[in-house]
């Protein structure tokens, strides 16, 4: 894993180096000549500084050497294109001091090890300010010996002012980039957390189903054992059918169901442990829960190739609710509405708290629920929807919702929308069953 990370960083540095070699010479042509006709001030310096800050593994003096070389060659190429009486020697003497600016800049950057101050932007700006002044001085000294240019105090003052402005520009872009990275990480973490919450919510829902099967297995075991005892009491009586065989079969059924129950108990214990360990919080504000439900079902709608708008409103002062209870109940109903809408439509989620109860109203403008089906939609296995191959849906979503709502001493009903198209599912729950107990 570490080798892969290093490889990715090196590859990223190479891409930055290529972009630097292309961009810096071009930025250098946005220039002015404040001191003399050979000493230039341009955007090449702040652009170069910015790219150096992006490098992670590559030693800074290598891109400094390459960039300095390309800058000199690029400026000589421009002279060749623009000047009628072009002289290679004269052009080289004019521009080669710029190489020493970039190489000195990168070498000092390397010595200062600026990346260790990655989270101290003011320190980065100050060091960059000093490095640019020293690099400018080296370039001026080279020009003094080669081109016999003059160095004045006013020129040095102007170098300081320009170096300060360049550092300010770089810091501004650098801080903007860090802000973008921070927001990008935040979005990534939020999506990851939402995915985890939905996953745990699904596990929570499955654990409820499993808990019910445990109760059913317990009842079947008891009934089988009672049958075994009843048959056992008939063993000594004169009967016309083989009581011993029936007794043995009843005991075998009881044993097999008991084994199923034990397996389910192990699965249930594992699910409960997983939910407990993965859950970084069990309670969340209703606004965050609504956002998660909407975003999850927007993705579900897109997956089904549907164009569905989601609108939600929240009224009243709400405490933090148990995440997995709300998600598993409300998400089932909203997902059901997504499936009901044919191609395009709107789903509304209205949440209102009054006194000690909270009401969820999930409406859609789909085909609605036929009158003859309203008494059946909450029955296990009932469905009126079939896929393209004619296979029915499982028909357990709404039955699960009704079962959990009733366990929480609430109620769930369905009615037609006032507009005449679509349905509204109304779920009322006691707040005390949804909040953290003190």
PyMOL commands that set and color helices and strands:
alter all, ss='L'
color gray80, all
select helices_A, chain A and resi 2-27+44-54+60-82+88-95+97-112+114-117+121-147+153-233+243-278+286-303+323-340+371-373+397-407+431-433
alter helices_A, ss='H'
color red, helices_A
select strands_A, chain A and resi 31-32+41-42+283-284+307-315+321-322+344-354+357-364+411-416+423-430
alter strands_A, ss='S'
color yellow, strands_A
deselect
rebuild
show_as cartoon
